[in-house]
Amino acid sequence: MSKTTFRAHRRTTDEESTTDERRTTDERRTTGERATAESESTTETESETTCPECGSRLEHDGAETVCSGCGLVVESDEIDRGPEWRAFDSSERDQKSRVGAPTTKMMHDEGLSTNIGWQDKDAYGNALSSNQRQKMQRLRTWNERFRTRDSKERNLKQALGEIDRMASALGLPENVRETASVIYRQALDNDMLPGRSIEGIATASLQAAARMEQVPRSIDEIAAVSRVDAEEFKRAYRYINRELKLEIKPADPVEYLPRFASELEVPDETEQYARQLLEQGKRQNVHSGKSPVGLAAAAIYAAGKLTNVDLTQSEVSDATDMSEVTIRNRYQELLEAEEARFPGFAEGDAEAEAEAAGV
């Protein structure tokens, strides 16, 4: 190899080495800058959500940012994103509001269509003339026809009205109705309605939603307000649970206690002790294969006896819609489960009963 060729080869090797070193340095610098930026953003996020004094969580109420631990006001006079007007009653709020109602799954059109009010009055509150009333009635009729354009929307409208009616009769909250409406819409989109009644699928959707939102109702309670019998809606419930893969857990007897305690007007001490009886019963596997409603009724009755509350089996039976025989059987099983924790409890040992009741 000549000297000129050797120098050219060496120069090329040096240039490649320098380029590799420069590229490695740039990569390290970029990685370091990215790590620094991420750490700074994490620090800023943590500083925005934690108190600078005690490190507790910050809470925002719209006007101030306050520490939930020490009460320090971190920031005040924040931007108020509410309306610029004030209202002192619901009618004034409706008049000043410039937005409509929020969308909801409880209406077949999700609340996005126009509704014509039933009051035959103009914007000033004056009564309409006879010609105007006839005109508004025709507009209402055509508006109702246009809101349901095909059979699928008519089906959905009827089912959602049925869900709302049953939920009102059972005293179920809005979140249960919304969940039931979503479940029914999924069943309708998956073509699960052919061969089954609208009322049956609507009842099953409401039962599934109540179980999912942990405010369950018994089969007898739902069957009492449904337009189909218990067997039909139970078949529909098993069908949608299997096809939609809802994976609903079995009802917990404790979920029935607040409603039963409210209907029987028992004190908080009795309700709390009923919870302890049910928890001990579950540890002893008493709830396996038993009706959760019957166990909750028996727990209320047993807790009333142990806390000196005047409760009879007939009163508990009327409030929970369970037979007195079921209440007596579950009552004995709960007492036997409590015996495992407090020996002498089932035999009527006064000291064991006092210890179990927390006296």
C-alpha positions in Angstrom: 0.0 0.0 0.0 1.4 3.4 -1.0 1.8 6.3 1.5 -0.9 8.3 -0.1 -3.4 5.4 0.0 -2.5 4.7 3.6 -3.0 8.3 4.6 -6.4 8.4 2.9 -7.5 5.2 4.6 -6.4 6.5 8.0 -8.2 9.8 7.4 -11.4 7.9 6.5 -11.1 5.7 9.6 -10.6 8.8 11.9 -13.6 10.5 10.4 -15.8 7.5 10.9 -14.6 7.2 14.5 -15.2 10.9 15.2 -18.7 10.6 13.6 -19.6 7.6 15.8 -18.4 9.4 19.0 -20.4 12.5 18.1 -23.5 10.3 17.4 -23.1 8.5 20.8 -22.7 11.9 22.6 -25.8 13.3 20.9 -27.8 10.2 21.9 -26.7 10.4 25.5 -27.5 14.1 25.6 -31.0 13.5 24.1 -31.7 10.7 26.5 -30.6 12.8 29.4 -32.7 15.8 28.3 -35.8 13.5 27.9 -35.2 12.0 31.4 -34.8 15.4 32.8 -38.0 16.6 31.1 -40.0 13.6 32.4 -38.7 14.1 35.9 -39.6 17.8 35.8 -43.1 17.0 34.5 -43.6 14.4 37.2 -42.4 16.8 39.8 -44.8 19.5 38.5 -47.7 17.1 38.5 -47.0 16.0 42.0 -46.6 19.6 43.2 -50.0 20.4 41.6 -51.8 17.6 43.5 -50.0 17.6 46.8 -49.8 20.1 49.6 -46.5 22.0 49.9 -46.7 22.0 53.7 -47.8 18.5 54.7 -47.8 16.5 51.4 -51.5 15.7 51.6 -53.9 15.6 48.6 -55.3 18.9 47.3 -59.0 19.4 46.6 -60.5 21.9 44.2 -64.0 23.4 44.9 -64.1 25.7 42.0 -63.0 28.9 43.8 -60.1 27.7 46.0 -57.5 24.9 46.2 -57.4 23.6 49.7 -55.3 20.9 51.4 -57.4 18.0 52.7 -55.0 17.4 55.5 -54.0 20.6 57.2 -56.5 22.9 55.5 -54.0 25.2 53.9 -55.4 27.4 51.1 -52.9 26.9 48.3 -54.7 29.0 45.7 -57.7 31.3 45.7 -59.7 33.5 43.3 -59.4 30.9 40.6 -61.3 31.2 37.3 -65.0 30.5 37.8 -66.1 28.4 34.8 -69.8 28.6 35.8 -72.4 30.9 34.3 -72.1 34.6 34.7 -75.7 35.0 35.8 -77.4 34.1 39.1 -80.7 32.3 39.6 -82.8 31.9 42.8 -85.3 29.2 41.7 -85.6 26.5 39.1 -87.8 28.5 36.8 -85.4 31.4 36.7 -82.5 29.0 36.1 -84.4 27.5 33.1 -85.1 30.9 31.6 -81.5 32.1 31.8 -79.8 28.9 30.8 -78.5 28.9 27.2 -77.9 25.1 27.0 -80.2 22.1 26.8 -80.5 19.1 28.9 -77.5 16.6 29.0 -77.7 13.6 26.8 -79.0 10.4 28.4 -79.2 6.8 27.4 -82.7 6.6 28.9 -84.2 8.1 25.8 -84.2 6.4 22.4 -82.7 9.5 20.7 -80.4 10.2 23.7 -82.3 13.5 24.3 -81.0 15.2 21.2 -84.4 15.7 19.4 -86.9 18.5 19.9 -89.7 18.3 22.3 -92.9 20.4 22.0 -94.3 21.3 25.4 -97.9 20.3 26.3 -98.8 23.7 27.7 -100.9 25.7 25.2 -99.2 29.0 26.0 -96.8 31.3 24.2 -93.5 32.7 25.4 -95.2 35.3 27.5 -97.5 32.9 29.3 -100.6 33.9 27.4 -103.1 31.3 26.3 -103.1 30.3 22.6 -106.1 30.8 20.4 -108.1 27.8 19.2 -106.5 27.8 15.8 -103.0 28.0 17.3 -103.9 25.1 19.7 -105.0 22.9 16.8 -101.8 23.8 14.9 -99.6 22.9 17.9 -101.4 19.6 18.4 -100.7 18.7 14.7 -97.0 19.7 15.2 -96.8 17.5 18.3 -98.3 14.5 16.4 -95.9 14.9 13.5 -92.9 15.5 15.8 -93.7 12.3 17.6 -93.9 10.4 14.4 -90.6 11.8 13.1 -88.8 10.9 16.4 -89.2 7.2 15.7 -88.2 6.6 12.1 -88.1 2.8 12.0 -89.1 -0.3 14.0 -85.8 -0.5 15.8 -86.3 3.0 17.3 -90.0 2.2 18.2 -88.8 -1.0 19.9 -86.1 1.0 21.9 -88.6 3.7 22.8 -91.1 1.2 24.2 -88.4 -0.7 26.1 -86.8 2.3 27.7 -90.2 3.5 28.8 -90.8 0.1 30.4 -87.4 0.3 32.2 -88.2 3.8 33.5 -91.6 2.7 34.8 -90.3 -0.4 36.6 -87.4 1.5 38.1 -89.7 4.2 39.4 -91.9 1.5 41.0 -88.9 -0.1 42.6 -87.3 3.2 43.7 -84.1 2.6 41.8 -81.7 5.6 41.3 -80.8 7.2 38.0 -77.5 5.3 37.5 -79.3 2.0 37.6 -81.7 3.2 34.9 -78.8 4.5 32.7 -77.0 1.1 33.1 -80.1 -0.8 32.2 -80.6 1.3 29.1 -77.1 0.6 28.0 -77.5 -3.2 28.5 -80.8 -3.2 26.5 -79.1 -1.2 23.7 -76.3 -3.8 23.6 -78.9 -6.6 23.4 -80.7 -4.8 20.6 -77.5 -4.1 18.6 -76.5 -7.8 18.9 -79.9 -9.0 17.5 -80.9 -10.7 20.7 -84.5 -9.6 20.6 -86.0 -12.0 17.9 -88.0 -14.7 19.6 -88.2 -12.8 22.9 -90.5 -10.2 24.3 -89.5 -6.6 24.7 -90.8 -6.5 28.3 -88.8 -9.7 29.2 -85.5 -8.3 28.0 -86.2 -4.9 29.5 -86.9 -6.6 32.9 -83.8 -8.7 32.7 -81.7 -5.6 31.8 -83.0 -3.8 34.9 -82.3 -6.8 37.1 -78.7 -7.0 35.7 -78.2 -3.2 36.2 -79.4 -3.3 39.8 -77.0 -6.2 40.6 -74.1 -4.4 38.9 -74.7 -1.1 40.8 -75.0 -3.1 44.1 -78.7 -2.1 44.8 -80.2 -5.5 44.0 -83.9 -6.3 44.1 -85.3 -9.8 44.7 -87.0 -11.8 41.9 -90.4 -11.5 43.6 -90.0 -7.7 43.8 -89.2 -7.3 40.1 -91.8 -9.8 39.0 -94.4 -7.8 40.9 -93.8 -4.7 38.7 -93.0 -6.5 35.5 -95.5 -7.2 32.7 -94.0 -10.8 32.3 -93.9 -13.6 34.8 -90.9 -14.6 36.8 -89.9 -17.6 34.7 -89.8 -15.6 31.5 -87.7 -12.8 32.8 -85.3 -15.2 34.6 -84.7 -17.0 31.3 -84.1 -13.6 29.6 -81.7 -12.7 32.4 -79.6 -15.8 32.0 -79.6 -15.3 28.3 -78.3 -11.7 28.2 -75.9 -12.5 31.0 -74.4 -15.3 29.0 -74.4 -13.6 25.6 -73.2 -10.2 26.7 -70.7 -11.7 29.2 -71.7 -9.3 31.9 -70.0 -11.5 34.6 -72.3 -10.4 37.4 -71.4 -11.7 40.8 -73.9 -13.3 43.1 -75.8 -10.8 45.3 -74.4 -10.1 48.7 -76.9 -10.3 51.6 -75.3 -7.2 53.1 -76.5 -5.2 50.1 -80.1 -5.7 51.2 -79.6 -4.6 54.8 -79.9 -0.8 54.5 -83.2 -1.0 52.7 -84.7 -3.5 55.2 -83.4 -1.6 58.2 -85.0 1.6 56.8 -88.3 -0.1 56.2 -88.3 -1.7 59.7 -87.0 1.5 61.3 -84.4 -0.3 63.4 -81.4 1.6 65.0 -77.9 1.7 63.5 -76.7 -0.6 66.2 -79.0 -3.3 65.1 -78.1 -2.9 61.4 -74.4 -3.0 62.3 -74.8 -6.2 64.3 -76.8 -7.7 61.4 -73.7 -7.0 59.2 -71.5 -8.8 61.7 -73.8 -11.8 61.7 -73.8 -12.0 57.9 -70.0 -11.6 57.7 -69.5 -14.5 60.2 -72.1 -16.5 58.3 -70.1 -16.1 55.1 -66.9 -17.2 56.8 -68.7 -20.3 57.9 -70.1 -20.8 54.3 -73.7 -20.4 55.5 -74.6 -18.3 52.4 -73.8 -21.1 49.9 -76.9 -22.1 48.0 -79.1 -19.8 50.2 -81.3 -16.9 49.1 -79.5 -13.6 50.0 -82.8 -12.0 50.8 -83.6 -14.7 53.3 -80.3 -14.4 55.0 -80.6 -10.6 55.2 -84.1 -10.9 56.7 -82.9 -13.5 59.3 -79.9 -11.3 60.2 -82.2 -8.3 60.9 -84.4 -10.5 63.0 -81.5 -12.0 65.0 -79.8 -8.6 65.5 -83.1 -7.2 66.7 -83.4 -9.9 69.3 -79.8 -9.5 70.5 -80.0 -5.7 70.7 -83.4 -5.7 72.5 -85.4 -4.3 69.6 -89.0 -5.4 69.5 -89.2 -7.2 66.1 -91.5 -10.1 65.3 -91.1 -12.6 62.5 -94.3 -11.4 60.8 -93.1 -7.8 60.7 -89.8 -8.9 59.2 -91.6 -11.2 56.8 -93.9 -8.3 55.6 -91.0 -5.9 55.1 -88.7 -8.4 53.3 -91.4 -10.4 51.4 -89.9 -13.7 52.8 -91.8 -16.4 54.6 -91.6 -16.9 58.3 -90.4 -20.4 57.8 -87.4 -19.2 55.8 -86.6 -16.6 58.4 -86.6 -19.1 61.2 -84.4 -21.6 59.3 -81.8 -18.9 58.3 -82.0 -17.5 61.8 -80.9 -20.8 63.3 -78.1 -21.2 60.8 -76.7 -17.7 61.6 -76.8 -18.5 65.3 -74.9 -21.7 64.8 -72.3 -19.8 62.7 -72.0 -17.2 65.6 -71.5 -20.1 68.0 -68.2 -20.9 66.2 -66.9 -17.5 67.2 -68.5 -17.2 70.7 -68.9 -20.6 72.3 -72.0 -20.8 74.4 -73.8 -18.3 72.1 -76.4 -20.8 70.7 -77.2 -22.2 74.1 -78.3 -18.8 75.4 -75.1 -18.0 77.4 -75.7 -14.4 78.6 -72.0 -13.5 78.8 -71.4 -14.9 75.2 -74.4 -12.9 73.9 -73.2 -9.7 75.6 -69.7 -10.1 74.2 -71.1 -10.8 70.7 -73.3 -7.7 70.9 -70.4 -5.6 72.1 -72.0 -4.9 75.5 
